[in-house]
Amino acid sequence: MDGGNQSIVSEFVLLGLGHSWDFQVLLFMIFLTLYLIIVTGNIVIMTLIITDPHLHSPMYFFLANLSFVDMWLSSNTTPKMISDFLRENKTISFAGCMSQIFLSHFIAGLEMVILVVMAYDRYVAICKPLHYSTVMSLHRCMWLVVAAWTLGFVHAMSQIVVIVQLPFCGPREIDSFFCDRPLMINLACMDSHKLKVLMNVDCGVVAITCFILLLISYTHILITVCQNSKTGASKALCTCTTHITVVVLFFGTCNFIYVGITHKISALLPLCSSFIFYHIMKTQLSMIGILSLQVGACKSGPRLLASQKKQTAENKELALIRFRVSLRAGDAIEKVFETVFTNE
């Protein structure tokens, strides 16, 4: 790599997921449907959070950002893959390939940091509830999101700056449906063993750091929950269950995709796991959490209104009693004055 970018390859060939036309059409219908479900679900989540005043809290602010990021994570490679199902010539330009790699690492790193931020939000809400409104102010929430985007960008740049300088001078077939870092390193005209180790260490540091921070946050949360009453514990666990499930799905899916690429497992298995076990499940879990909160608000609304009406009636009755007492006191004082003046 001393001579800079020695690439003479202008485009790469994506081998895709199969060669049978009937199978390609079937995959086209399946993944187009799944992709539309993911995009629509995330748009619905963001719309609900923006329009519903009950959801204007830090937790749902971060969830809206997570849905936005997840929508773009699934949109990075999926449209190209879906269109390639109906094409015989499945090629991608060098610039398009580099863009996929950059966006994949940028959005995945960003999503990991947002998950950590959401865990921190739950930690403050459960372990330090009296300081929650001060610690998780709107200003701090905005800065946490900006920090997440910055870290994701820095991580992606550390990957793409190295890969774009690799000398691609020979093979150009990618045994997958999208461009990814390990596959591109394998195509480079050089001994790439040390480079693979360095790139894996870079990704590993980011992933392990985020996982450790998540583990620390939820360890503190579980300790706090166990020390509190059963009612408080159940409510706290309900707010965290969805997030913990999303974290497990995210890291589990990333690990499965990486193992599939590294050990050359059929690309269809990691792809299905990514779509079904993470993107769709995360979207559905988020929608269930939001809808359950809205249903709870709808159920508690009439009770709150009835309580307010009852309180208003009691206040009116109390005010009437006080008014009558004051009238009687006034009459008594008037009689006293009349008696005094009469005696004089």
N, C-alpha and C positions, 0 to 999 in steps of 0.2 A: 504493500500500500504506500510505499515511499513515493512512487511516481504519481500519486493522486488517483483519480478515477480513470481506469483503463478500460471501461466498459465499451464493448462494440455491439452489445445486444440492445436493440431498441424496443423489443417487446418480448413478453413471455407467453407461453401456452399453458393454460389451466386445463388439466386433464379431467377435472370435474368429478362427478359421483357415479358415472356409468356411461355406457355407449348405446344401450337399447333405446330406441325412440319412444316406445310405449312407456318404458320406465322413466324416461326424461319427462314426458308429459304428466305422468302421475306425480313425480316430485314437484313439477311446476305448480300443479293445482294445490298440493299439500302445503308447500312452503309459502306460496302466495297467500293462502288463507291464514296461516300462522302469522305471517308478517303483518297482515292487515289487522289481525286481532291484537298484536303487540302495540302497533302504532295507535290504533283506536283506543285501546285501554289506557295507554299512557296519556293521551290527549284528554280523555275523560277525567283521569285523576287530577291532572293539572287544572282543568276547568273547574272541577268541584272545589279544589283547594282555593282557587282564586275567588270564586263567587260565593262560597259559604263562609259567613263570619265566624261560625263555630270552629273553623279550621285555620283561622289566622293565628297560629302559634308557631314557635320555633320548630317543633317536631314535624309539622306538616309543611313548613317552609322548606326544610331539608328534604322531605319526601317529594315535594314538587321538583326540586332540583335533581333528585335521583331519578325520577321518572323522565325528565327531560334528557338527562345523560343516557339513560337506558334506551330511549327511543333512538338516539343517534348511534349508540353502540350496535344495535341491531340493524341500523340503516347503513352502516359503513360498508359491509360486504354483501348483505342480502340482496339488494336490488340487482347488482351485477350477477350474482349467482342465479337468481330467478330468470333473468333475461338470457343467461347462457344455456339454460335448459332447452331453449328453443332454437339455439344456434349450433351450427356445425363447427364453425371456426371460433373456438373459445380462447381468444387472445386478450391480453391486457398490456398496455404500454408501460414503459419503464417508470414514467412519472406517476401513472395510476397505481402501479404496484407499490412504489415508495409511499404514496399517499395513504394506501390501505394500512401499511405497516405503522406509519406515524399516527394515524387516527385510532388504530386499534390500541396501541400502547398509551396514547394520550387519554382516551376515554376510559379505558380499563383502570389506569392509574388514578384518574379523577374519581371514578366510582368507588374505588377502594378507600380513598381519603374521605369521601362523603359518608361512607358507612362508618368510618371511625368518628367523624364529627357527630353523626346521629347517636352513636354509642355514648359519646361524651355528653350530649344533650340529655339522654336518659339517666346517665350517672348523676348529673347535677339535679335533675328533677326528683330523683328518688333518694339520693344520699344527702343532698343539701337543698331541700325544698324551700327553706326560708330565704335562701339567696338566689333562687332560680331566676326571678324577674330581673335581678340586677346583673347576674352573670351572663344570662342568655338574652341580653338586650338586642334590639334590632340591629344596632350598629355592630355589635360583636358577631352576630349571625352573618351579616354581610361580609365581614372580614374573614370569617371562617370559610365561607364559600369561595371568596377570592383566593385564599390560601390554597384551597383544594384544587382550583383551576391552575394555579401557578405550579404546584407540585406535579400535577399531571403533565403539564407542558414540559417541565424540566426533564421528567422521566422519559417522555417520548423523544425529546431532542437528543438525550444521551444515547438512545438506540439508533435513531435514523441517521445521525451524523456519521456513525461508524459504517452502517450498512450501505449508505449511498456512495461511499468511497471504495467499496469492494470491486475487484476486477471481474466482471462478468464477460467472459470471452468464448465460452463454449456452449454447454448444455443450457437450454432455456425452457425445459418442460417442468412444470410444478405439479406434483402429484397431490393436488388439492383443488378446492374451489375458490381459494383466495390466497393472497400473498401473506406469508408470515415469516418472522425472523429466522427460525431454525431452517426453514426450507430454502430461504434465500442464501443463507450462509453455506448450505450444502452445494449450491450452484456456483459459488465463487471459485475462480481458478487460482487457488492457493491452499496452503495447509491451514485449515480453519479450526483445529482442535483447541488451541489456546484462546482464540477469539470466542468460541462457543462457551468456554468456561467463564470468561470475563463477562459476557452478555448474560449468562445464566445467573452469575453472582449479582449483577446489577438488578435484574428482575427479582431475584430471591430476596435481596435486602429490602426492597420496597414491599413485597408481599409479606415477608416475615415480620417486618416492623409494624405494618398495619394490623396483622393478625395478633401480635403481642399486645398492642394497644387495645384492641377489641377484647382480648382475653382479660386484661387488667380491669377494664371498665366493667365488664359483666361479672367478674369475680367480686368486686366491691358492691355491685348491685345485689348479687345473690346473698352476700353476707349481711347487707343492710336489711334485705327482705326477710331473711331468717330471724333477725333480731326483733322485727316488728310483729304486730298482731296479724292474725290469719286473714282478716278482711283486707288490711292494707297490703299484705303480701300478695293476695290474689289479684288485686287491682294493679299492682306494680308489674306482676308477671304478665298480665294481659297486655299491657302496653309494650312489653319487650318481646313477647313471643314471636310476633310477626317479623320484627327486625332480626332476631337471632336466626330465624328460619331463612331469611333472605341472605344473611351472611354465610350460613352453611351452604346454601345453594350456589352462591357466587364463587366461593373458594373451591367447593367441590367440583363445579363445572369447569372452572379454569384449570384445575389439576387434571381433570379427565381429558380436556382438549389438548393440554400440553403432552400428557402421556400418549394420547392417540397420535399426535404429530411425531413425537420422538421415536416411538416404537412402531410407527407405520401401521397402526390399527386403521381399519376402514374408516374413511373420513365421514361416512354417514352417521356413525355412532356418536362421535363428539358433536356433530352438527345437531342431531336430534336432541341430545342432552342439553345443548346450549339453548335451543328454542323452547323445549318443553319443560325442562327441569329448572331453568332459571328465568328466562324472559317472561314466559307466559305465567309460570307459578308466581313470580314476584309481582307481576301486574295484578293477578287475581287476588293475592294476599293483601296488597295495598288497597284494592277496591273494597274488599271485604271489611278491612279495618275502618275505612272511611265511611262506608255505608252503615256499619254497626254503630259508629259514633253518631251518625245522622239519625238512625232509628232510635238510639238512646235519647237523643235530644228531642225527637218527636214524642217519645213516650213521656219524658219528663216535663215537656212543655205544658200539657194540660194540668199535670199535678202542680207545677209551679204557678200556673195561672189561678188554679183553685185556691192554693195557699195564699197567693197575693190577695184574692178577693176576700178570703176569710180574714186575713190580717187587716184589710181595709175596713171591713165591717166591724171588727173588734175595735179598731181605732176610732171609728165614728161613734160607736156606743160609748166608749170611754170618754170621748170629747163631750158627748151629750150629758153624761153623768157629771163631769166636771162643771159643765155650764149650769146644770141644775143646782149643784152644790154652791156654786158662786152666787146664784140668784138667791138661794136661801140665806147664805151668809150676808148678802147685801140687805135682805129684808130684816135680818136680825140686828144688823148694825143700825139700820134706819129706825127700828123700834127703840133701840137704846138711846139714840139721840132724841127721839120724841119724848121719851120718859124723862131724860135729863132736863130738856127745855121746859117740860110741863111742870116739874118740881120747882124750877126757878121762877 
